[in-house]
Each structure stands twice: as structure tokens, then as C-alpha cells.
Amino acid sequence: MPLTQTAEYALRAAVCLAHSHDALVPTAELALRAGVPQNYLAKVLQTMAGAEIITGRRGVGGGYRLAREPASITLIEVVRAVGDLGPGGKHSFDPEAATGLCALHRLLDDERTHLVATLGRTTLGELLASGARVHTADASHRPKTADRLPSAP
């Protein structure tokens, strides 16, 4: 079961902030590190701040940092701060027309349950300890500044 794009972006940003050791990271820099469009990330960060996953400061020298120690933030907290995993396997249409799909929905529900459990028992601190990094292209392969900071779709 794939994560929503917003959830993935939130997780990327959280991992990058966990690597920053309590330093404030400006949105533009965080967008580059995480490989996320800056305008889209700004909205994600505001939502994460509202959920008290991160804190932010505006102005010169401002940016974002984790609100708590990485070891106390689970990945499911980050995902749920910006929404959730996306649609589940339950169908909202006529079950009579979905003959044979209930087995598929059970399978998808099982996968979703497994993913929620994994995200719920994994913290940002554990990812740091395992050497997790957000991989983006190195500077020699990055587009020009104007091209690498597109607006949100």
C-alpha cells in the first residue's frame, strides 16, 4: 500500500529535520534536501507544525525543527499529521456490483494494517540510528535554482 504523496513528503522532511540536530532549517533548504517542491513543502510543514510534530520560526534565521526528540516521534504520527495513508480497502459502492472484490479488499486492509503497525513502532530516532538518509541528486545533477524550486501542482 503506497503512501500519499503528502505523507511521503512529510516523512522526507521529518527525516531531514532529524538529521539537523535541533537547528532551524529554512524551508528552501529543506525542500532541496528532501527533494520536494518548496511551495508544496511549505504547506506540509505548516500542517506538521499545527500537529506539533515540528516547530517553526519566521523571518531571518528562521526555519523549522522537530518539536521533540527524534526517538519520541513515530512515523505514523508524521503520516497522520498530514492526513493518513490514503484510501483503505473498504468499498463505498454497491457490494452487489463488487462480487469477488471483497477478497481483494481484505488483502489491502491486511497490508494497510501491517503498514500502520510498522510505522507505529518505528521512530525517527531509529531511522537515524540505522543511517537513513533522504537521497536526492548531488549538486552537479541539480537543475538551476529557478527550475528546482517549482510551485506546488
C-alpha positions in Angstrom: 0.0 0.0 0.0 1.7 3.2 -1.1 1.7 6.4 1.0 0.1 9.5 -0.3 2.5 12.0 -1.9 1.8 14.4 1.0 2.7 11.7 3.6 5.9 10.8 1.8 6.9 14.5 1.6 6.2 14.9 5.3 8.3 11.8 6.1 11.2 13.1 3.9 11.1 16.4 5.7 10.9 14.8 9.1 14.0 12.6 8.4 15.9 15.7 7.1 15.0 17.6 10.2 16.0 14.7 12.4 19.5 14.9 10.8 19.7 18.6 11.6 20.1 18.2 15.4 17.7 20.9 16.6 19.0 23.5 14.2 16.4 25.6 12.4 16.3 24.7 8.7 14.8 27.2 6.2 12.0 25.9 4.0 14.0 26.4 0.8 17.0 24.4 2.2 14.7 21.7 3.5 13.0 21.4 0.1 16.3 20.9 -1.6 17.5 18.3 1.0 14.2 16.4 0.8 13.7 16.7 -3.0 10.3 18.2 -2.5 8.8 21.3 -4.3 9.2 24.2 -2.0 5.7 25.6 -2.2 4.1 22.2 -1.6 6.5 21.6 1.3 5.6 24.9 2.9 2.0 23.8 3.2 3.1 20.3 4.5 5.3 22.0 7.1 2.5 24.3 8.3 0.3 21.2 8.8 3.1 19.4 10.7 3.6 22.4 12.9 -0.1 22.5 13.7 0.1 18.9 14.8 3.1 19.8 17.0 5.5 17.4 15.1 7.7 20.4 14.2 8.1 24.0 15.4 8.9 27.0 13.2 10.2 30.5 13.4 9.6 33.1 10.7 12.0 35.7 9.4 15.7 36.0 9.0 17.4 33.0 10.6 14.0 31.2 10.8 13.1 27.8 9.7 11.8 24.5 11.1 13.0 21.9 13.5 11.5 18.8 15.2 9.3 19.7 18.2 10.6 16.6 20.2 13.5 14.3 20.2 13.5 12.0 17.1 13.2 8.9 19.3 9.8 10.1 20.5 8.3 10.7 17.1 6.8 7.7 15.3 6.4 7.6 11.6 2.7 7.1 11.9 2.5 10.3 13.8 4.1 12.1 10.9 1.8 10.5 8.4 -1.3 11.2 10.4 -0.3 14.8 11.0 -0.8 15.4 7.3 -3.7 13.2 6.6 -3.3 9.4 6.6 -2.3 6.6 4.4 -4.9 7.3 1.7 -7.9 5.3 0.8 -8.4 2.0 2.5 -9.7 -1.2 1.0 -13.3 -0.7 2.1 -15.6 -0.1 -0.8 -18.3 2.6 -0.7 -20.1 1.4 -3.8 -22.8 -1.2 -4.3 -21.4 -4.5 -2.8 -23.6 -6.5 -5.2 -21.6 -5.0 -8.1 -18.3 -5.8 -6.3 -18.7 -9.6 -6.4 -15.3 -11.1 -5.9 -13.6 -7.9 -4.8 -14.1 -8.4 -1.1 -11.1 -10.8 -1.0 -9.1 -8.1 -2.6 -10.3 -5.5 -0.1 -9.4 -7.9 2.8 -5.9 -8.3 1.3 -5.5 -4.5 1.0 -6.8 -4.0 4.5 -4.3 -6.5 5.8 -1.5 -4.7 4.1 -2.7 -1.4 5.4 -2.8 -2.8 9.0 0.7 -4.2 8.6 2.0 -0.8 7.3 0.3 1.1 10.1 1.8 -1.3 12.7 5.3 -0.9 11.1 5.0 2.9 11.0 3.7 3.0 14.5 6.6 1.1 16.0 9.3 2.9 14.1 10.6 6.3 15.3 12.7 8.9 13.5 15.4 8.1 16.1 15.5 4.5 14.9 15.8 5.7 11.3 18.7 7.9 12.3 20.4 5.1 14.2 20.1 2.9 11.1 21.7 5.5 8.9 18.6 6.5 7.0 19.0 9.4 4.6 16.8 11.1 2.1 18.5 10.6 -1.3 18.5 13.4 -3.7 20.7 14.2 -6.7 24.0 15.7 -5.9 24.6 19.3 -6.7 26.2 18.6 -10.1 23.0 17.0 -11.3 20.5 19.5 -9.8 18.7 21.9 -12.1 19.2 25.7 -11.9 17.7 27.3 -8.8 14.6 28.6 -10.7 14.0 25.1 -12.0 14.5 23.2 -8.8 12.0 25.2 -6.7 8.8 24.7 -8.7 5.5 25.8 -7.3 3.0 23.3 -6.0 0.8 21.5 -8.5 
